[in-house]
Amino acid sequence: MVLYVSGELDRLTAPLLATHLDELLRDDAHGTSLTIDLAGTSFVDIGGLNTLLDVHRWAGARGIVVRVGECRAQFVRLLRVTGTLGLMAAPGRPRSRACGPFGRDRRRRR
């Protein structure tokens, strides 16, 4: 399952994401794999990161594997600064490459 997030993911909007994910994964989701694609986000603050970490934690307790898919370079920097880079890395992917396509910022493409 892939969830595409767009816009800003901050202290105001992150609770909406958490509520949506709780509803989506509530019923017998054991063994489900969820990828949260952040390529469409323009901004992720510490409130958004905390929500993603909370989702990662409670989903793991339910037997759900949560990964972060594509994301912007600024989110990778936030992961590095907070020491949470390894938590968001997909299994089998090096810690330095937490987000595919490895934290590239799409605005730099020509």
trRosetta pair geometry for C-beta under 8 A, 3 or more apart (Angstrom, degrees):
i j d omega theta_ij theta_ji phi_ij phi_ji
1 24 8.0 161 163 159 152 125
1 32 6.2 1 8 -178 123 109
1 33 6.8 161 27 85 74 57
1 34 5.1 -24 77 -106 103 68
1 35 7.2 176 91 24 51 70
2 34 7.7 150 -94 -161 28 53
2 35 4.7 -20 -111 68 77 103
2 36 7.9 166 -159 -86 57 20
2 37 5.8 31 -178 -19 104 115
2 69 6.6 35 -142 -43 106 152
3 21 7.3 -51 -59 -92 173 95
3 24 7.7 105 -83 108 131 175
3 34 6.6 9 -2 -171 109 100
3 35 7.2 178 26 88 66 52
3 36 5.2 -19 68 -112 102 66
3 37 6.8 -175 86 22 45 78
4 37 4.7 -23 -108 68 65 116
4 39 7.7 -43 -145 46 91 91
4 40 6.0 57 172 11 96 134
5 9 6.0 29 157 -68 137 127
5 17 6.6 14 -114 -113 126 130
5 36 6.2 18 -12 -177 120 93
5 37 6.7 173 20 80 73 57
5 38 5.5 -12 62 -106 113 60
5 40 6.3 -175 96 65 45 100
5 41 5.7 9 112 -59 99 105
6 40 3.3 -49 -100 133 86 126
6 41 6.3 -156 -137 -71 29 48
7 13 6.9 -148 109 -149 119 169
7 40 7.3 9 -7 133 47 95
7 41 6.6 -27 70 -124 32 61
7 42 6.4 -37 -162 15 26 100
8 13 5.9 133 95 14 78 146
8 41 6.8 95 -112 -160 24 86
8 42 5.8 -47 -73 62 70 92
8 43 4.5 -5 -124 61 90 102
8 44 7.7 178 -163 -75 57 40
8 45 8.0 20 -179 -8 99 96
8 48 7.8 -129 161 -62 64 140
9 13 5.8 -110 -124 88 40 116
9 14 5.7 78 -178 -80 77 83
9 17 6.7 15 -134 -26 104 152
9 38 7.2 -67 0 -133 148 109
9 41 5.3 -36 -4 -131 107 136
9 43 7.1 -170 36 96 60 58
9 44 4.6 0 67 -111 106 80
9 45 7.5 -166 98 23 62 64
9 48 3.4 95 128 -130 92 137
9 51 7.5 -130 174 56 104 130
9 52 7.9 49 154 -43 141 110
10 13 5.6 68 45 28 67 94
10 14 6.4 -125 91 -24 19 99
10 43 6.6 1 -54 114 109 106
10 44 7.3 -171 -71 -145 62 33
10 45 4.4 42 -123 24 86 116
10 47 5.2 57 176 63 51 119
10 48 5.4 -44 -82 -39 27 104
11 14 6.3 -35 -116 22 20 116
11 45 6.6 -49 -23 81 81 127
11 46 7.9 10 -59 75 97 71
11 47 3.1 -149 -75 -91 69 172
11 48 7.6 -93 -47 -36 41 63
12 15 7.8 -71 173 20 24 100
12 47 7.7 70 -3 110 44 155
13 16 5.5 -52 -169 31 57 116
13 17 6.8 56 140 -19 78 101
13 48 7.4 6 74 -89 93 100
14 17 5.4 -52 -153 34 43 114
14 18 6.3 43 152 -20 72 103
14 47 5.2 -164 10 137 144 90
14 48 4.7 -162 -79 -102 120 54
14 50 7.3 72 155 67 162 82
14 51 3.7 -173 177 -18 120 155
14 52 7.9 -89 -143 -29 116 70
15 18 5.4 -51 -145 37 38 114
15 19 6.3 40 155 -20 68 103
15 51 7.1 -132 -67 -106 40 135
16 19 5.8 -52 -147 36 31 111
16 20 6.3 32 153 -19 64 107
17 20 5.7 -56 -148 37 30 112
17 21 6.2 26 156 -16 66 109
17 48 7.9 55 28 -138 149 80
17 51 6.1 94 75 143 116 142
17 55 7.7 -64 128 -56 101 144
18 21 5.9 -57 -145 40 28 108
18 22 6.2 32 155 -22 64 107
18 51 5.1 -114 -56 -158 112 109
18 54 6.6 1 -116 90 127 126
18 55 6.2 -142 -114 -69 77 102
19 22 5.7 -54 -147 34 29 113
19 23 6.5 26 156 -15 63 106
20 23 6.0 -60 -153 38 29 108
20 24 6.1 28 153 -20 66 113
21 24 5.4 -55 -140 40 32 114
21 25 5.8 0 170 7 69 114
21 34 7.7 86 -144 -176 109 161
21 55 5.5 7 109 -130 162 125
21 59 7.6 -61 160 -70 123 119
22 25 6.6 -72 -135 52 20 88
22 26 6.1 50 158 -67 60 95
23 26 5.8 -26 -143 -18 26 121
25 29 4.3 -46 -161 -12 77 169
25 32 6.7 -154 -130 70 100 152
25 34 7.0 -49 -81 -57 131 146
25 59 6.4 -19 146 -116 165 97
25 62 6.8 118 150 96 115 157
25 64 5.9 1 -159 -82 137 165
26 29 7.3 94 49 -18 17 117
29 32 4.3 -46 177 4 88 138
29 59 8.0 -57 103 -146 132 85
29 62 6.1 37 69 140 98 127
29 63 7.5 169 101 76 68 88
29 64 5.3 9 122 -79 113 120
30 62 6.3 -127 -83 158 68 72
30 63 3.8 27 -140 77 79 141
30 64 7.2 -106 -113 -56 30 70
31 63 5.9 -9 -37 141 48 115
31 64 7.7 -21 43 -94 18 53
32 63 7.8 94 26 108 70 81
32 64 4.8 -11 68 -123 93 92
32 65 7.4 -157 101 31 49 70
33 64 7.4 170 -91 -168 24 66
33 65 4.6 -14 -116 65 75 108
33 67 7.4 8 -178 3 92 108
34 59 6.7 -84 34 -163 134 153
34 64 6.0 21 0 169 112 112
34 65 7.0 171 27 87 65 54
34 66 5.0 -15 72 -108 103 70
34 67 7.2 173 93 27 53 66
35 66 7.9 153 -90 -160 28 49
35 67 4.9 -22 -110 72 74 99
35 68 7.4 97 -162 -154 68 8
35 69 4.4 68 166 -53 111 107
35 90 7.9 4 -113 -98 101 122
36 52 6.9 -152 77 -128 161 106
36 55 7.8 76 -47 103 149 149
36 66 6.8 16 -11 -170 107 95
36 67 7.2 -176 22 90 70 47
36 68 5.5 -37 69 -114 92 58
36 69 6.4 -162 83 9 33 87
37 40 7.3 56 121 6 94 93
37 68 8.0 128 -95 -174 27 55
37 69 3.8 -30 -93 66 72 132
37 70 5.3 26 -153 41 88 85
37 71 7.8 -163 -168 -61 45 67
38 41 4.7 -30 -173 9 83 124
38 44 6.6 -5 -164 -55 138 140
38 68 6.2 -13 -2 -165 117 102
38 69 7.0 161 10 65 66 74
38 70 6.6 -148 56 97 59 58
38 71 4.0 23 72 -105 114 90
38 72 7.0 -98 121 4 101 76
38 75 5.9 70 116 -60 148 172
38 99 7.0 -59 48 -137 111 139
39 69 7.2 -57 -22 107 98 99
39 70 3.7 10 -58 108 111 121
39 71 6.4 -112 -69 -86 52 26
39 72 7.2 122 -132 -47 44 73
39 106 6.9 77 -167 -37 95 134
41 44 5.5 41 143 -51 148 96
41 48 7.9 124 -155 -175 150 159
41 71 7.3 -8 41 -138 116 79
41 72 6.8 -122 76 1 88 115
41 75 7.3 73 79 -60 131 132
43 74 7.8 -41 -121 105 51 144
44 48 4.2 -119 -158 88 79 145
44 49 6.3 98 153 -52 107 80
44 71 7.9 -25 -5 -157 148 117
44 72 8.0 167 6 46 109 107
44 74 7.4 154 39 107 89 98
44 75 5.0 43 41 -103 137 100
44 78 6.3 -132 95 26 103 164
45 48 5.4 105 50 10 55 100
45 49 7.2 -108 114 -1 34 93
45 78 7.9 -162 -142 -125 24 146
46 49 5.4 -51 -143 40 37 114
46 50 6.1 43 155 -23 67 102
46 78 7.4 -158 -80 -162 61 119
46 82 7.3 147 -120 -84 93 139
47 50 5.7 -49 -145 34 29 112
47 51 6.6 31 153 -18 61 104
48 51 5.7 -55 -153 35 32 112
48 52 6.5 31 151 -17 65 104
49 52 5.6 -54 -150 37 34 111
49 53 6.3 33 152 -18 67 105
49 78 5.9 -145 -69 144 141 127
49 79 7.5 -176 -132 -81 126 64
49 82 6.5 128 149 19 156 168
49 84 6.9 132 179 61 119 155
50 53 5.6 -54 -147 38 32 112
50 54 6.3 36 152 -21 65 104
51 54 5.5 -51 -147 35 33 113
51 55 6.3 34 153 -19 65 103
52 55 5.6 -51 -147 36 32 112
52 56 6.3 38 151 -23 64 105
52 68 7.1 29 -169 -80 139 114
52 88 7.1 22 139 -101 129 115
53 56 5.4 -49 -147 34 33 117
53 57 6.4 34 153 -21 64 106
53 84 6.4 -72 -88 -149 122 146
53 87 6.6 29 -119 129 91 149
54 57 5.7 -57 -150 36 31 112
54 58 6.4 11 162 -4 68 107
55 58 6.5 -61 -139 45 27 95
55 59 5.6 25 164 -17 65 116
55 66 6.1 157 125 -135 94 166
56 59 6.2 -59 -137 41 18 108
56 60 6.2 23 159 -23 58 111
56 66 4.8 -138 -110 74 65 135
56 87 6.3 90 138 163 163 107
56 88 7.4 -99 -83 -92 151 65
57 60 5.9 -59 -152 32 23 112
57 61 6.8 22 152 -18 60 105
58 61 5.4 -49 -151 33 39 115
58 62 6.6 31 151 -12 66 105
59 62 5.7 -63 -154 42 36 107
59 64 3.9 -78 179 77 92 115
59 65 7.7 -114 133 4 113 4
59 66 4.7 85 81 -37 149 122
60 63 7.7 59 -174 -65 32 14
60 64 6.8 -95 -70 63 28 65
60 65 7.6 56 -101 -102 71 40
60 66 7.0 -87 -52 14 80 103
65 91 7.4 -47 -161 -9 132 123
67 88 7.6 99 -158 -178 49 59
67 90 4.2 37 -141 -99 131 90
67 91 7.6 -94 -87 5 120 72
68 71 5.8 -3 158 -33 117 132
68 75 7.9 -154 174 140 147 137
68 88 4.6 5 5 -178 128 106
68 90 7.4 -129 49 -51 57 86
68 98 6.3 21 64 151 123 93
68 99 5.2 -53 117 -97 109 91
69 99 6.9 52 119 -153 25 80
69 100 6.0 -48 -173 51 59 98
70 99 6.1 80 -156 169 22 99
70 100 5.4 -59 -80 92 63 70
70 101 6.2 6 -117 -5 95 64
71 75 4.3 -79 163 65 126 143
71 76 6.6 144 98 -44 116 81
71 98 7.7 -26 42 103 133 95
71 99 3.6 -65 32 -160 104 160
71 103 6.2 -16 84 -104 88 59
72 75 5.3 102 62 2 72 98
72 76 7.6 -135 105 -1 44 87
72 103 7.0 31 138 -160 23 60
72 104 7.9 -69 -137 96 43 37
72 105 5.2 49 -159 -111 86 71
72 106 7.0 -76 -104 5 89 85
73 76 5.5 -53 -153 35 42 114
73 77 6.4 46 149 -22 69 101
73 103 4.7 85 -105 160 56 91
73 104 6.4 -13 -55 -158 97 13
73 105 4.2 -55 6 -47 113 97
74 77 5.5 -47 -150 33 37 116
74 78 6.6 42 149 -22 64 100
74 105 7.1 69 -16 -95 81 114
75 78 5.4 -48 -151 32 37 115
75 79 6.6 41 149 -19 65 101
75 99 6.6 55 91 -25 119 160
75 103 7.1 -147 68 -126 82 90
76 79 5.5 -50 -152 34 35 114
76 80 6.5 36 150 -20 66 103
76 85 7.3 49 -161 -118 69 103
76 98 6.0 161 -119 48 88 113
76 99 5.9 -123 -72 23 99 116
76 102 8.0 35 -86 166 153 48
76 103 3.4 -1 -31 -119 149 138
77 80 5.6 -53 -148 35 34 112
77 81 6.2 32 155 -19 67 107
78 81 5.9 -54 -143 37 29 110
78 82 6.2 11 162 -3 64 114
79 82 6.3 -70 -143 48 24 98
79 84 5.1 -103 -149 79 72 81
79 85 4.2 105 141 -86 109 65
79 87 8.0 -152 -151 51 106 87
79 88 5.7 -92 -121 30 138 136
79 98 5.7 -72 111 39 169 170
80 83 7.7 29 179 -69 28 32
80 85 5.4 34 -81 -57 55 126
84 87 4.8 -46 -171 33 79 121
84 88 6.3 62 137 -15 91 103
85 88 6.5 -74 -157 41 30 98
85 89 6.6 41 152 -41 67 103
85 95 5.6 82 122 174 107 91
85 96 7.4 16 162 -100 139 34
85 98 5.2 -126 -164 -54 75 137
86 89 5.6 -42 -146 10 37 119
86 95 4.7 -24 -94 -128 78 116
86 98 7.8 -111 -77 -93 18 110
88 98 4.7 49 94 -171 99 123
88 99 7.2 -13 134 -58 119 85
89 93 5.2 -151 -179 85 93 100
89 94 7.2 -99 -153 107 141 27
89 95 5.1 -99 -46 -116 158 47
89 97 7.0 84 -131 79 105 55
89 98 4.4 -91 -81 -114 71 69
90 93 4.3 59 64 10 87 129
90 98 7.7 130 -3 -163 68 45
90 100 7.6 -7 2 -23 138 103
93 97 5.3 -112 171 91 102 101
93 98 7.3 126 115 -114 125 24
93 100 7.7 -106 -124 -55 152 92
94 97 4.8 67 65 21 88 101
95 98 6.9 5 -174 -67 44 85
97 100 7.5 42 164 -79 99 59
97 102 4.5 -44 -141 -116 94 96
97 103 7.5 -138 -140 -1 52 99
98 103 6.9 56 54 -53 84 110
99 102 6.6 140 81 -116 60 13
99 103 5.0 99 60 -65 106 67
101 104 5.0 -14 88 14 98 120
104 108 7.1 -117 -179 52 86 117
104 109 7.6 61 153 -52 123 101
105 108 4.9 79 83 -5 95 108
106 109 5.7 -38 -165 9 53 116
